[in-house]
Amino acid sequence: MIFLTFPDGARREFHEGVTGREVAEGIAKSLAKRTVAMALDGALADLSDTITRDARIEFVSRDDPRALELIRHDCAHVLAEAVQTLFPGTQVTIGPVIENGFYYDFARPEPFTPDDFSAIEAKMREIIARDKPFTKEVWSRDKAKQVFSDKGEAFKIELIDAIPGGEDLKIYAQGDWFDLCRGPHMTSTGKVGGAFKLMKVAGAYWRGDSRNPMLTRIYGTAWATQEDLDRYLKQLEEAERRDHRRLGREMSLFHFQEEGPGVVFWHPKGWTIFQELIAYMRRRLKADYEEVNAPQVLDKALWETSGHWETFRENMFVTETEDERAFVLKPMNCPGHIQIFKHGLKSYRDLPLRLAEIGSVLRYEPSGALHGLMRVRAFTQDDAHIFCTEEQIAAECLKINDLIVGTYADFGFESLVVKLSTRPDKRVGSDALWDHAEDVMRRLLDDIAARSGGRIKTGINPGEGAFYGPKFEYVLRDAIGRDWQCGTTQVDFNLPERFGAFYVDHDGQKKTPVMIHRAICGSMERFLGILIEHYAGHFPLWLAPVQAVVATITAEADPYAADVLAALRGAGLRAEPDLRNEKINYKVREHSLAKVPALLVVGRKEAAERTVSVRRLGSQEQRTMPLDAALRALAEEAVPPDLRRAVGPVGPGEPEAHLTLDSHHGVGPA
């Protein structure tokens, strides 16, 4: 007999080998009808699976968030059946679930195109309407290879040969169609529902190797409801409108070219934003951190000591000199910062010692992985390492947390998730050290959630830690609901010991410091790419590369426009003139497309009255106001948020001017 524990804590006895469906039916026929899978000790399983051990059991309905992966997995199988029905002779290979959907790779002499989608989707709906049950069998290797060989499925035979000898070969059928699959699946094809869509096709080498045949990959998305699908498609449409690569071209911020794959060519406007971002970060760090700069090129031996050579070699740029010494272009700052810490004797009184560097690093990324500013080979890190005692870990991590959360809030990111990433399979250090580090960080994770009053959500990423220690990952949500992992805090008991770093404790004994790695933006390039899309190019005034343009209605106003421009620049604003002989509506449209936050229009009347007509980006309203009031309002609005907090309330009269000028330059559609 076995005992099953239910979500309400009830514990019941069953005969060994009972299926999940039998258990559900024993409780209520209605429960069994709405259940699509079960979870045993948290792991999803087929409802028809037999249960042979004591376990915690949960019944998963189709509207359970855990069922979404099953919906997409089943939809991939439905896609494969539809393709092989419509295009006989097509071989199916693999069809995994991915973020927001799935794909399936097919081998066919003539590649598929989006023109094929309507017919494939129609056939998929037919298969779903048949509502055939998913059934599972375990086959011998010989039988599986023979059956797939008879079907002409050479890729499946190769997959069978790659499965370890001790693993079962599971075959899932939906009516007459079947496939090799690990599972699990829902109870029938009808549970997939109609909220799916085929998205695009791409070429993909078999097993990612260019020496292998080229396959056609069909991508799809599937959701629990049509509302969820519509919401996702709208998000994609909005993401396309906000794509930082397109906006980067339209706003002339940066470009990429073949001669420098994965490196950014910054244009003046883009470099202005980038430098504003760096200046902001330097101001935030100034009170607590000492800024340093570690060498860009270091001997391979240093990376061998750190463990990076063994665990990170494929991502390193390596060069060799004539004397046959191998050097690495630094992919991270940790080893260099340890050398700075080691230079000179350190006492416990010197701790915590916080070393920050906003410096360039280089990491090799495959060409296919490069993606605008989001994935580059050369980037800038707002990196720091805190050397401290074990007793100081909690206070330092909480201090870092407050810095990260406050920084994100300054850029309009309020929704945050903090995840603890635990030990990976490939790691350095003893299990005892990892146990200790993870225990410390689990307690800190609870503290972070409690301090936020529930505003910050928390979670666990099993096996996703750095090779030298567990870490917190800070995930922010942008204006259209996408999540981005940016900041990290990593507690490291390993690297200082590997490099022989120590401090002299109060008892005169040498002790190894704990090293906390932390980044806030992470890659500054990627963070700026996120900001471009978050704001849809409509930056808050303090970040905008051009904050104001003075545009003339008539050439008679040119002298006054020059005065206005000088006054704007004198107030510290980044301003440009537009004195062209063009209609004012043309100028307004052009500068709106360029995402200029404020347009100051001047003509004969404005020149005579010393006023300006102000039009804000995203607003059709134009307001005429005295030049001095406009200058005060713009100058006050252009103060970065960290300096605004430091300065405190503005002077008399300024709030009214600010409110008159201020516009919604937040995160909605611009």
KOLTISE-392512 format. One record per residue (C-alpha): z, x negated, y. Coordinates in steps of 0.02 Angstrom, whole numbers, padded with zeros to 5 digits, always signed. Layout:
REM residues N
ZXY/...
//
This chain:
REM residues 670
+00000+00000+00000/-00026-00051+00181/+00055+00000+00345/-00045+00046+00501/+00035+00048+00673/-00039+00171+00799/-00046+00154+00990/+00104+00270+01011/+00208+00153+00902/+00204+00266+00748/+00191+00172+00582/+00115+00254+00430/+00081+00202+00251/-00094+00210+00172/-00173+00154+00011/-00258-00015+00020/-00445+00003+00049/-00434+00160+00156/-00574+00170+00285/-00551+00195+00470/-00645+00360+00457/-00527+00423+00323/-00377+00379+00430/-00453+00469+00581/-00500+00624+00478/-00324+00628+00408/-00257+00646+00585/-00388+00770+00649/-00570+00811+00615/-00600+00814+00802/-00532+00637+00818/-00650+00573+00683/-00796+00662+00767/-00771+00581+00936/-00727+00408+00868/-00869+00280+00862/-00772+00125+00802/-00597+00062+00773/-00499-00089+00832/-00390-00182+00706/-00264-00296+00791/-00375-00286+00944/-00539-00333+00857/-00678-00203+00852/-00735-00151+00678/-00849-00021+00597/-00762+00145+00572/-00824+00142+00391/-00741-00027+00355/-00603-00031+00227/-00431-00087+00284/-00343-00206+00164/-00193-00268+00264/-00057-00212+00381/-00130-00194+00557/-00120-00112+00726/-00256+00020+00731/-00341+00104+00879/-00483+00229+00876/-00621+00192+01000/-00717+00336+01077/-00886+00318+01160/-00810+00329+01335/-00686+00188+01297/-00734+00033+01399/-00733-00068+01238/-00875+00040+01170/-00996-00018+01305/-01034-00178+01209/-01067-00074+01054/-01184+00042+01150/-01284-00109+01207/-01283-00189+01034/-01344-00029+00953/-01475-00007+01088/-01543-00179+01047/-01566-00125+00866/-01652+00035+00922/-01768-00070+01031/-01812-00182+00883/-01852-00032+00773/-01959+00046+00909/-02057-00115+00935/-02091-00141+00750/-02143+00042+00731/-02265+00034+00877/-02327-00143+00847/-02334-00177+00659/-02327-00361+00612/-02206-00406+00752/-02063-00514+00692/-01887-00484+00758/-01772-00633+00786/-01607-00612+00880/-01544-00476+00998/-01375-00513+01076/-01274-00418+01204/-01267-00504+01374/-01186-00462+01539/-01243-00289+01594/-01360-00266+01446/-01448-00348+01302/-01610-00432+01251/-01713-00452+01094/-01834-00593+01054/-01996-00549+00965/-02133-00654+00885/-02305-00580+00914/-02475-00660+00945/-02498-00558+01104/-02345-00560+01219/-02272-00397+01278/-02288-00345+01460/-02195-00216+01567/-02344-00102+01538/-02280-00080+01360/-02110-00018+01417/-02149+00168+01435/-02211+00183+01256/-02066+00079+01187/-01936+00180+01284/-02012+00344+01223/-02003+00284+01042/-01822+00227+01071/-01777+00402+01128/-01855+00473+00970/-01750+00356+00863/-01592+00400+00957/-01629+00587+00940/-01641+00569+00750/-01458+00515+00754/-01468+00415+00592/-01303+00338+00537/-01276+00150+00542/-01237+00092+00367/-01185-00081+00310/-01217-00177+00150/-01174-00354+00099/-01319-00443+00014/-01331-00605-00082/-01426-00745+00000/-01562-00739-00130/-01588-00552-00108/-01588-00565+00082/-01713-00707+00085/-01826-00619-00039/-01825-00454+00056/-01859-00534+00225/-01990-00649+00149/-02080-00496+00079/-02076-00420+00254/-02150-00578+00331/-01990-00612+00432/-01989-00802+00431/-01864-00814+00574/-01737-00708+00479/-01747-00828+00331/-01708-00972+00448/-01559-00875+00517/-01495-00842+00341/-01504-01029+00301/-01399-01064+00457/-01257-00947+00407/-01111-01045+00328/-01095-01023+00141/-00929-00933+00148/-00988-00794+00264/-01051-00625+00206/-01232-00580+00241/-01218-00410+00323/-01367-00294+00330/-01358-00144+00447/-01478+00001+00420/-01521+00148+00533/-01626+00260+00422/-01765+00156+00341/-01755+00014+00467/-01629-00127+00440/-01583-00297+00510/-01472-00446+00476/-01322-00428+00591/-01138-00476+00609/-01092-00304+00677/-00997-00201+00715/-01095-00045+00761/-01055+00132+00812/-01069+00273+00687/-01250+00324+00723/-01400+00292+00835/-01368+00454+00928/-01211+00377+01004/-01322+00258+01105/-01365+00401+01222/-01503+00406+01350/-01432+00294+01487/-01539+00142+01452/-01688+00056+01530/-01800-00091+01486/-01797-00212+01631/-01912-00361+01611/-02000-00481+01491/-01989-00670+01484/-02044-00812+01372/-01911-00896+01267/-01925-01036+01141/-01851-01002+00971/-01674-01066+00975/-01704-01134+01151/-01803-01284+01086/-01972-01319+01169/-02035-01389+01004/-02018-01217+00926/-02131-01065+00944/-02131-00967+01105/-02063-00790+01085/-02067-00639+01199/-01896-00584+01261/-01873-00404+01315/-01720-00373+01423/-01637-00204+01434/-01483-00123+01505/-01379+00018+01432/-01229+00115+01497/-01112+00250+01440/-01177+00378+01566/-01330+00408+01672/-01219+00394+01825/-01168+00219+01773/-01350+00171+01744/-01404+00241+01913/-01261+00149+01998/-01313-00014+01915/-01497+00007+01960/-01448+00042+02140/-01340-00114+02139/-01489-00215+02077/-01597-00142+02215/-01465-00187+02344/-01444-00360+02266/-01631-00389+02284/-01622-00341+02468/-01476-00460+02492/-01546-00603+02386/-01490-00762+02473/-01653-00850+02431/-01756-00718+02520/-01636-00709+02668/-01631-00899+02672/-01819-00899+02700/-01820-00756+02825/-01677-00831+02926/-01741-01010+02905/-01577-01073+02834/-01634-01187+02692/-01767-01217+02562/-01796-01299+02394/-01948-01394+02333/-02011-01471+02172/-01982-01651+02228/-01795-01617+02238/-01750-01493+02101/-01577-01423+02125/-01544-01504+02294/-01540-01411+02459/-01650-01446+02610/-01540-01378+02749/-01625-01314+02907/-01533-01320+03074/-01470-01140+03065/-01413-01156+02885/-01327-01321+02921/-01236-01240+03067/-01160-01108+02952/-01119-01240+02822/-01029-01347+02949/-00933-01197+03017/-00877-01161+02840/-00819-01340+02814/-00731-01344+02984/-00639-01185+02936/-00582-01262+02771/-00525-01422+02857/-00419-01322+02978/-00339-01224+02836/-00294-01386+02745/-00239-01490+02894/-00053-01445+02890/-00023-01482+02706/-00157-01600+02641/-00210-01778+02675/-00399-01794+02671/-00473-01938+02571/-00643-01993+02510/-00673-02066+02338/-00826-02174+02298/-00989-02089+02252/-01028-02213+02113/-00900-02275+01985/-00909-02380+01828/-00933-02287+01665/-00767-02357+01602/-00672-02247+01723/-00754-02092+01652/-00719-02150+01475/-00534-02164+01518/-00532-01991+01597/-00619-01913+01446/-00765-01849+01548/-00886-01968+01462/-00849-01887+01295/-00839-01706+01353/-00956-01699+01503/-01087-01834+01471/-01236-01715+01464/-01200-01659+01643/-01188-01834+01717/-01316-01934+01814/-01303-02113+01749/-01382-02271+01817/-01385-02449+01754/-01391-02607+01859/-01480-02770+01819/-01319-02845+01749/-01319-02701+01622/-01168-02613+01695/-01176-02423+01682/-01121-02320+01831/-01098-02133+01852/-01141-02033+02008/-00979-01939+02021/-00982-01761+01952/-00802-01730+02010/-00665-01814+02111/-00518-01818+01990/-00528-02001+01929/-00556-02065+02106/-00406-01971+02173/-00296-02040+02035/-00347-02216+02089/-00296-02175+02267/-00129-02110+02206/-00102-02268+02103/-00135-02383+02250/+00039-02429+02307/+00207-02383+02232/+00253-02199+02241/+00428-02127+02242/+00487-01951+02200/+00515-01935+02387/+00325-01946+02411/+00297-01793+02302/+00214-01675+02311/+00068-01780+02372/-00083-01671+02413/-00251-01761+02424/-00403-01661+02480/-00586-01707+02485/-00734-01608+02548/-00861-01719+02464/-01028-01719+02375/-01040-01721+02185/-01189-01721+02069/-01205-01633+01902/-01358-01618+01794/-01406-01437+01762/-01557-01390+01655/-01706-01341+01760/-01703-01164+01691/-01523-01141+01748/-01555-01185+01931/-01541-01034+02045/-01549-01057+02233/-01380-01103+02308/-01289-01024+02161/-01331-01161+02037/-01381-01332+02105/-01370-01513+02050/-01298-01585+02211/-01159-01489+02296/-01003-01505+02403/-00830-01468+02335/-00678-01418+02434/-00579-01512+02305/-00396-01564+02304/-00269-01640+02186/-00083-01617+02203/+00029-01747+02120/+00201-01674+02090/+00351-01663+01975/+00366-01532+01839/+00497-01443+01943/+00372-01426+02086/+00230-01348+01984/+00275-01166+02014/+00300-01184+02201/+00137-01282+02220/+00035-01158+02118/+00103-01012+02218/+00065-01106+02380/-00113-01133+02319/-00124-00949+02272/-00075-00896+02447/-00204-01015+02522/-00343-00949+02410/-00300-00766+02437/-00286-00790+02625/-00452-00882+02634/-00544-00747+02539/-00468-00614+02651/-00537-00704+02804/-00712-00681+02732/-00686-00498+02690/-00646-00513+02505/-00495-00404+02467/-00521-00362+02283/-00465-00508+02172/-00434-00544+01989/-00340-00699+01931/-00371-00751+01751/-00279-00881+01648/-00401-00986+01546/-00317-01062+01395/-00353-01215+01286/-00532-01243+01230/-00580-01312+01059/-00641-01474+01138/-00493-01546+01232/-00380-01695+01259/-00191-01704+01249/-00062-01649+01121/-00032-01468+01070/+00146-01487+01137/+00081-01528+01311/-00040-01381+01304/+00098-01265+01245/+00206-01318+01391/+00067-01305+01521/+00011-01134+01461/+00190-01070+01457/+00215-01124+01638/+00054-01041+01694/+00085-00878+01602/+00248-00859+01697/+00158-00901+01860/+00025-00771+01824/+00160-00639+01814/+00233-00702+01979/+00062-00693+02064/+00037-00513+02008/+00213-00464+02063/+00197-00548+02234/+00035-00456+02269/+00115-00286+02242/-00021-00241+02117/-00166-00286+02232/-00213-00436+02125/-00261-00397+01945/-00231-00526+01809/-00305-00566+01639/-00327-00698+01504/-00485-00798+01462/-00447-00869+01289/-00522-01041+01258/-00600-01059+01431/-00483-01191+01503/-00537-01364+01560/-00534-01499+01427/-00379-01576+01507/-00276-01421+01547/-00263-01232+01570/-00320-01155+01732/-00316-01002+01844/-00486-00933+01890/-00499-00829+02048/-00632-00693+02037/-00682-00603+02197/-00786-00445+02214/-00924-00436+02343/-00987-00292+02450/-01094-00216+02313/-00969-00233+02172/-01021-00397+02091/-00889-00519+02030/-00894-00705+02071/-00779-00837+02000/-00743-00962+02138/-00569-01036+02158/-00474-01127+02021/-00301-01200+01995/-00281-01317+01846/-00118-01391+01787/-00150-01561+01707/-00021-01658+01607/-00156-01770+01531/-00260-01867+01657/-00116-01952+01751/-00049-02014+01584/-00220-02076+01527/-00236-02178+01687/-00058-02242+01685/-00011-02157+01849/+00175-02150+01885/+00307-02128+02018/+00483-02195+02027/+00609-02056+02001/+00781-02041+02083/+00858-02133+01934/+00741-02282+01958/+00638-02239+01802/+00448-02227+01799/+00385-02051+01768/+00210-01979+01749/+00168-01852+01884/+00091-01684+01849/-00082-01668+01927/-00140-01499+01992/-00327-01484+02021/-00376-01348+02143/-00530-01283+02231/-00545-01132+02345/-00730-01106+02375/-00776-01219+02229/-00954-01264+02270/-00975-01241+02457/-01161-01211+02431/-01129-01074+02305/-00994-00996+02413/-01115-00989+02559/-01244-00908+02445/-01114-00777+02400/-01074-00751+02585/-01257-00728+02630/-01272-00590+02500/-01100-00517+02538/-01145-00497+02722/-01331-00464+02687/-01363-00603+02813/-01265-00508+02947/-01129-00638+02973/-00975-00607+03076/-00999-00681+03248/-00896-00838+03215/-01007-00888+03069/-01178-00835+03135/-01294-00983+03165/-01360-00903+03325/-01226-00792+03399/-01323-00719+03545/-01499-00715+03616/-01537-00683+03799/-01701-00585+03807/-01794-00543+03966/-01887-00382+04004/-01988-00462+04144/-02022-00640+04201/-01934-00599+04366/-01770-00603+04269/-01797-00780+04201/-01683-00867+04328/-01542-00744+04292/-01572-00763+04104/-01546-00950+04126/-01379-00915+04212/-01326-00798+04071/-01376-00927+03941/-01278-01064+04029/-01126-00950+04041/-01135-00908+03855/-01149-01090+03806/-01011-01135+03928/-00900-01011+03835/-00935-01105+03674/-01060-00982+03603/-01217-01031+03507/-01347-00945+03615/-01536-00955+03635/-01659-00885+03764/-01811-00775+03733/-01918-00780+03888/-02083-00742+03801/-02209-00625+03879/-02181-00492+03745/-02122-00312+03752/-01934-00296+03737/-01948-00184+03583/-02044-00322+03495/-01908-00447+03539/-01769-00330+03480/-01857-00302+03314/-01888-00487+03286/-01709-00541+03323/-01641-00399+03217/-01742-00464+03070/-01671-00637+03106/-01495-00560+03096/-01442-00614+03271/-01275-00524+03301/-01292-00495+03489/-01444-00471+03598/-01415-00479+03786/-01561-00396+03876/-01589-00433+04061/-01715-00367+04186/-01727-00343+04374/-01584-00218+04378/-01467-00326+04274/-01507-00478+04381/-01467-00383+04540/-01303-00313+04472/-01249-00466+04372/-01240-00362+04213/-01314-00372+04039/-01373-00237+03919/-01296-00278+03752/-01371-00223+03586/-01276-00265+03426/-01358-00295+03258/-01355-00138+03152/-01334-00022+03301/-01463+00076+03399/-01344+00090+03545/-01369-00019+03699/-01227-00037+03824/-01235-00109+03999/-01081-00204+04056/-01031-00339+04181/-01079-00514+04128/-00899-00578+04139/-00835-00438+04025/-00974-00469+03899/-00934-00655+03898/-00749-00625+03869/-00782-00503+03729/-00907-00613+03639/-00802-00769+03659/-00648-00680+03591/-00745-00608+03444/-00819-00778+03403/-00648-00856+03373/-00632-00896+03186/-00499-00790+03099/-00381-00936+03066/-00384-00988+03250/-00365-00806+03303/-00202-00799+03207/-00145-00961+03286/-00190-00905+03463/-00108-00734+03447/-00144-00584+03559/-00282-00597+03688/-00254-00581+03874/-00251-00424+03981/-00414-00328+03983/-00491-00423+03839/-00453-00299+03699/-00550-00163+03790/-00700-00277+03814/-00691-00330+03633/-00688-00151+03572/-00835-00110+03682/-00940-00247+03605/-00877-00259+03428/-00990-00189+03295/-00981-00164+03109/-01032-00335+03049/-00944-00315+02884/-01014-00295+02713/-01109-00132+02702/-01298-00112+02709/-01360-00197+02866/
//
